[in-house]
Amino acid sequence: MPRRRKPKHIESVEEKDGVRNVTIIPSTEAYTEQREALESALNARVLRMRFDSFQEATKFRHKCNTFRVLDRQCNLIIYKSPHPLFGRSVYDNLYLTIPRKGEERDNILTIRYQEPIKYTILPPEPGDPNYNGQTGDPPTLSEPSAEPPSVPPDPVTALGGDPLAELDLDTVPEPDPGDKMP
């Protein structure tokens, strides 16, 4: 009987007291089929895959999503903060759908590319219920604030000193052993 090869993403399998402990290495190299399918979907804009069962289609979709998570984690390491792929994946605009179990063609996985939605945030206008009288463009997340962030007051000085300093810990009664703590 030929010996089964250990998958690339499994580092070790230990069995102790009848329980198997599997150490998994999160690596994108273990998801070559999923990478190829997602690449094909990016190039074709839509890809349909037929599986033997609903469970197989769901399993493949789960592996594709796991691959995308790992790709995002790798991109956190590879790219620096202002780069558009920092913490993102080139496959983020792909939507993976399967009909509900029991429906016709519930074994078909569709991978569709969705163009990013372009939009502009408009300031409120007079007459809007949320208009507060301010004019100008709303601040964006990329613009730093002109004012430094306010520091909350120190609670000890705000209350007029340390309230625990006046406590005499020698006079605090011991708890009754019959009392139950909640």
N, C-alpha and C positions, 0 to 999 in steps of 0.2 A: 504494500500500500504506500503510495507516495506521501511524503511528508508535506503538510500544508505550510505554505509560507505565511509568516506573520505579516499583517498589513503594515504599511509604512508608518501609520500614525500611532501604532501601539508599541510602547517601549518594552513593557514587561507584563507578564501575567503570573501572578502568584496565587497559589491555592493554600488556604489555611483553614482548618476545621470545616472543610466543605464549602467555603466561600471563596469565590474567585475575585481577586483584586486586580484590576487592569489599570495600568498607568498609560494615559493617553498623551501623546505629544501633539499639541495643536500645530499642524503644519498644512499649508496649502498644497503641498506635494501629494497628500493623500486624497485629493479631490480632483484628479486630472479629468475624469469624465465630466464632472460638473463644470469645470473651467471651460472645457471644449464646448459644452452645450451653451453656456452663457456667452462665449465668444461668438458662436454661430448666430445666436439670437441678436447680438449687437450688430453683426454684419447684415443679417437678413431683415431685421426689425421685428420679425415675428417668427417663432419656431414652435411647431407642434410635435410632441413626442407621445407615442402610444406605448403603454406598458401592459403587462399581463393582467394586472389587477389595480384596483384603487389604492391598495396598500403599497404597492411598488411605486406608483406615481407619487404618493404622499412621501414615501421614504426618500425618493430622489429629490423632491422639492425641499425637504428638510436638509438634505446634504448640500444643496445649492445655497440655501440661506446660511448654513454653517460656514460654507466656503466664503460667502460675502462678509461675514463677521470677521473671519480670520484675515481676509484681505484688508479690511478697514484697520485692524490691529497692526498689520504689517506696514500700512501706509502711515500710521502714527509714528513709526520708527524711521521710515525712509524719508518722509517729507517734513519740512519745517512748517510752522504755524500759518504763514500767509498763503501757502500753496493751496490751490483748490482741492487737491486730493489728500490733504492732511486729515486723517481720521475718516476719510470717505473711500468709497470704492467706485471704480468705473462702471460697475454692474448695479449701482444703486437705482438707476432709472429703469430697471427691468422688473416687470410684474409677473409673478408666477402664479397661475390660476389652474385649479382643477374643479370640475363640476362636483356638486355634493354627492356623497356616497349614495348609490342607488339610482341616481339619475342616469340618463342615457349618456354614453361616452365618459363615464366617470373614471376611466383609465387613461385619459388623455391630459397631459400637462401642456399648457400653453404658456410660452415665455414671450412677452410682448414688451417692446421698447416704448416708453412713454416720454415724449419730449418734455423738458422742464417747462413749467408754467412761468411765463414772464408777467410781472405785474409791477405797478408803481403804487406806493403808499401815498395817498392824498391827505392833506390836512383837512380838518373839519371846517365847514363853511358856516357863516352866520345862518341861523335857522335850523341847523342840525341839533338834535336833542343833546348831543355830547359836546357842543361848542362851548368853550370856556373863555372866549375872548382873546386867546392868544393867536398871533398871526405868524406867518413864516412856515418854513418847512419843519416837519417833525424831526427830532433828533434820530440818528441812526445808531446802530450798535457799534459801527466802526469808528465813529467820531468820539474822541475822549471828551469828557465833561470839562467845562471851563473852570468849575469850582472843585476843589479837592473834596473827597467824600467826608461827610461830617462824622466825627468820632462821638459815639454815645458817651454821656457823662459816666464817670466812675460811680457805681452805686453806693459805695461807702461814703464818699464825700457828698454825694447828692442827698443822702439821708442825714447828713450832719454828723458824721463820725461812724465809728465801728460799733454797731449795736451789741456785738458779742463781747466787747471789751469790758462792759459793766457787769457781765454775768459772773457770779461767783460759783464756779463749778463744784466747789466743796459742799455747797448747800443743796445741790440738785438731788432729789430723792432717788434711790435705786428703784428700778421697776419691780413690781410685785410678780413673783414667779407664777402665780395663778393667772395673770393677765395673758391673753393670747394676742400675738401680733397679727394684724390683718395680712 
